[in-house]
Structures are given as structure tokens and as C-alpha cells.
Amino acid sequence: MTGLFTGLAAALLVVLTQTPPPPTPPCFSPDAQISDFETRWFCGQLAAAGKGRLEGTTAYRLVYLPSFRPAKIIEIRQERSGWMLQTTILSGIGGGPPGDIRERRQRWLTPDEVIDLEGTVKRSKVWLQDVRVQPNVVDGSTLLVEAVQPGSYRLHVLSGLTGRAHPLAELGQRLLAMGGIDDPEG
């Protein structure tokens, strides 16, 4: 009987010490290179906004997370009828609990806005390798830029004031403006 318990204990120990591979984050492509902390933080904000994984046709998503102000999420997606823009503002703070949806708006982009978007996307180099700009300050906002098109996914994270000079910051500012967010800090 002792041998049976020893064998069961050994088998149980093997099962308990094996760590399963981390699951694919439900809100990001399997190609996303993102830490567990960032996954929980970003996915919490996206889930509160009712957003899932960005996939399918060409689409761009900006998640703007100021530390002490509401998170803002802008998503632009190419559809059969044109480009649809959706803005979501949460009631919580970007650096903490996301809260609920405070405001949601959507509209179609005008032809001029589509041309402007395409030029900004080209200048931003969003389709090159993923970019991660680390902060040089203790606190600041985080800008998450995602881009997807058939066969390609990119995830860029710009943190703090350092990211403002990066070409992707222009794309972030353009998406905020198109989403009707004049003062991203407000």
C-alpha cells in the first residue's frame, strides 16, 4: 500500500510542477509579444470597452491609457461600405481599473479622411517590426497601437513622454483626432 501512495504522490508532484504554456491573450493576436502584466492591464481595458481581438480585414486600434484619466479606444476598420471609426471612452482610469463605457460613438470616414489616414499610416511605419518605447519617467501615459491586415499583425507600445517623438505617435494623434478626442488628457 505504501508503494501505491508513493507512486501517486510522485505522479501528483509531476502534474503540479509542470507549468502549462501561457494561454494566448484573448484580446491580442497569438503573434503579440506582450508580458503577463501588460496582457492583464490592456485586456482589462479592452474587455471593459467590449473589444476583443483585432483581426480580419485591415484595421487599426489605438488604446490611449493616461495614468489618471479615462482610457480612450479608437478603432478604424475597413468594411465593404468604407472605413468605420468607433470611439470608446471608459469611466475608469487608464492606469487602474477601467470602469464602464462612459461614451461610445461611431461614424464613417470621409474620402479625405481615408486619404489622410493612409498617408499617416505610411509615415508611421506601422507595418515594420513591433516597436516598444520604454519610459524615461516614473509615470506617464501609455499608447498601444495595433494594426492588422490579412497575413500581418503589429503591436506597438509607446510609454511616457519618450514615445511622443516616435513616428507612431503621429498615427496615435491622428486616430485620436479622427475619433473626436481633441484633448486626450481630458
C-alpha positions as CSV (number, residue, x, y, z in Angstrom):
1,M,0.0,0.0,0.0
2,T,2.9,2.4,0.8
3,G,4.2,1.8,-2.7
4,L,0.9,2.9,-4.2
5,F,0.8,6.1,-2.2
6,T,4.4,6.8,-3.1
7,G,3.6,6.3,-6.8
8,L,0.5,8.5,-6.6
9,A,2.4,11.2,-4.7
10,A,5.2,11.2,-7.3
11,A,2.6,11.4,-10.2
12,L,0.8,14.2,-8.4
13,L,4.1,16.1,-7.9
14,V,4.9,15.8,-11.6
15,V,1.5,17.1,-12.6
16,L,1.7,20.0,-10.1
17,T,5.2,21.1,-11.1
18,Q,4.5,21.1,-14.9
19,T,3.6,24.6,-15.9
20,P,1.3,24.8,-18.9
21,P,2.2,27.1,-21.7
22,P,0.7,30.6,-21.2
23,P,-2.6,30.9,-23.0
24,T,-3.0,33.2,-26.0
25,P,-4.3,36.5,-24.7
26,P,-8.0,36.7,-25.7
27,C,-7.6,40.3,-26.8
28,F,-4.4,40.0,-28.9
29,S,-3.2,38.0,-31.8
30,P,-1.0,35.0,-31.0
31,D,1.8,36.9,-32.6
32,A,1.7,39.6,-29.9
33,Q,4.8,39.8,-27.8
34,I,3.4,41.1,-24.5
35,S,4.1,40.4,-20.8
36,D,1.6,38.8,-18.5
37,F,1.2,42.1,-16.6
38,E,0.5,44.1,-19.8
39,T,-1.9,41.4,-21.0
40,R,-4.0,41.7,-17.8
41,W,-3.8,45.5,-18.0
42,F,-4.6,46.0,-21.7
43,C,-7.1,43.2,-21.9
44,G,-8.9,44.5,-18.9
45,Q,-9.3,47.9,-20.6
46,L,-10.4,46.3,-23.9
47,A,-12.8,43.9,-22.2
48,A,-14.4,46.9,-20.4
49,A,-14.9,48.6,-23.8
50,G,-16.4,45.4,-25.2
51,K,-13.5,44.8,-27.5
52,G,-11.9,41.5,-28.5
53,R,-9.0,40.6,-30.7
54,L,-8.3,42.9,-33.7
55,E,-8.5,40.6,-36.7
56,G,-9.9,40.2,-40.2
57,T,-9.6,42.9,-42.8
58,T,-7.4,45.9,-42.5
59,A,-8.0,47.7,-39.1
60,Y,-6.2,49.9,-36.7
61,R,-6.7,50.3,-33.0
62,L,-5.3,52.9,-30.6
63,V,-5.6,52.3,-26.9
64,Y,-4.7,55.5,-25.0
65,L,-4.1,54.9,-21.3
66,P,-3.3,58.1,-19.4
67,S,-2.4,57.2,-15.8
68,F,-5.0,59.3,-14.0
69,R,-7.7,59.9,-16.7
70,P,-10.2,57.8,-18.6
71,A,-8.9,55.3,-21.2
72,K,-9.8,56.1,-24.8
73,I,-10.0,53.5,-27.5
74,I,-10.2,54.3,-31.2
75,E,-10.8,51.6,-33.7
76,I,-10.9,52.1,-37.5
77,R,-11.9,49.1,-39.6
78,Q,-12.2,48.7,-43.4
79,E,-15.6,47.4,-44.3
80,R,-17.4,46.8,-47.6
81,S,-19.1,50.2,-47.4
82,G,-15.9,52.1,-46.4
83,W,-14.0,52.8,-43.3
84,M,-15.9,52.7,-39.9
85,L,-14.5,54.6,-37.0
86,Q,-15.6,53.8,-33.4
87,T,-14.6,55.8,-30.3
88,T,-15.0,54.4,-26.8
89,I,-14.3,56.3,-23.6
90,L,-14.2,54.4,-20.3
91,S,-15.2,55.8,-17.0
92,G,-12.2,54.5,-15.1
93,I,-8.6,55.5,-15.3
94,G,-6.0,54.2,-17.8
95,G,-3.5,53.4,-15.1
96,G,-6.0,51.4,-12.9
97,P,-9.5,49.9,-13.0
98,P,-11.1,50.5,-16.4
99,G,-14.7,51.2,-15.2
100,D,-17.5,51.0,-17.6
101,I,-18.3,52.5,-21.0
102,R,-18.9,56.2,-20.5
103,E,-19.3,57.1,-24.1
104,R,-19.3,55.4,-27.5
105,R,-19.6,57.0,-30.9
106,Q,-19.2,55.7,-34.4
107,R,-19.2,57.1,-37.9
108,W,-17.9,56.5,-41.4
109,L,-14.7,58.2,-42.6
110,T,-15.0,60.7,-45.4
111,P,-12.9,60.1,-48.5
112,D,-10.5,62.9,-47.5
113,E,-10.0,61.3,-44.1
114,V,-9.2,58.0,-45.7
115,I,-6.5,59.6,-47.8
116,D,-5.2,61.3,-44.7
117,L,-5.2,58.1,-42.7
118,E,-3.4,56.2,-45.5
119,G,-0.7,58.9,-45.6
120,T,-0.3,58.9,-41.8
121,V,-0.1,55.1,-41.7
122,K,2.6,55.1,-44.4
123,R,4.7,57.7,-42.5
124,S,4.2,55.9,-39.2
125,K,5.9,52.7,-40.5
126,V,3.3,50.7,-38.5
127,W,3.9,47.6,-40.7
128,L,7.6,47.3,-39.8
129,Q,8.6,45.2,-36.8
130,D,6.9,45.8,-33.5
131,V,8.1,48.8,-31.5
132,R,8.3,49.2,-27.8
133,V,9.4,52.6,-26.4
134,Q,10.2,52.4,-22.7
135,P,9.5,55.4,-20.4
136,N,12.2,57.6,-19.1
137,V,9.8,58.9,-16.4
138,V,8.2,57.1,-13.5
139,D,4.7,57.9,-14.6
140,G,3.1,58.8,-17.8
141,S,0.6,57.6,-20.3
142,T,0.8,54.5,-22.5
143,L,-0.2,54.4,-26.1
144,L,-0.9,51.0,-27.6
145,V,-1.1,50.9,-31.4
146,E,-2.4,47.7,-33.2
147,A,-2.6,47.2,-36.9
148,V,-3.9,44.2,-38.7
149,Q,-4.3,43.2,-42.4
150,P,-4.6,39.8,-43.9
151,G,-1.4,37.9,-43.1
152,S,0.1,40.6,-40.9
153,Y,-0.4,41.8,-37.3
154,R,1.6,44.5,-35.4
155,L,1.5,45.6,-31.8
156,H,3.4,48.7,-30.7
157,V,3.6,50.1,-27.2
158,L,4.8,53.7,-26.6
159,S,5.2,54.7,-22.9
160,G,5.6,58.0,-21.2
161,L,6.9,61.2,-22.8
162,T,9.6,59.3,-24.7
163,G,7.1,58.0,-27.2
164,R,5.9,61.4,-28.4
165,A,8.8,61.8,-30.8
166,H,8.3,58.4,-32.4
167,P,6.6,58.3,-35.9
168,L,3.9,56.1,-34.4
169,A,2.9,58.9,-32.1
170,E,1.7,60.9,-35.2
171,L,-0.6,57.9,-36.1
172,G,-1.9,57.9,-32.5
173,Q,-2.6,61.6,-32.6
174,R,-4.3,61.3,-36.0
175,L,-6.6,58.4,-34.7
176,L,-7.5,60.5,-31.6
177,A,-8.4,63.5,-33.7
178,M,-10.5,61.4,-36.1
179,G,-12.2,59.8,-33.0
180,G,-13.2,63.3,-31.9
181,I,-10.8,63.5,-28.9
182,D,-9.4,67.0,-29.0
183,D,-7.8,66.8,-25.6
184,P,-6.6,63.3,-24.9
185,E,-5.7,64.2,-21.3
186,G,-9.3,65.3,-20.6
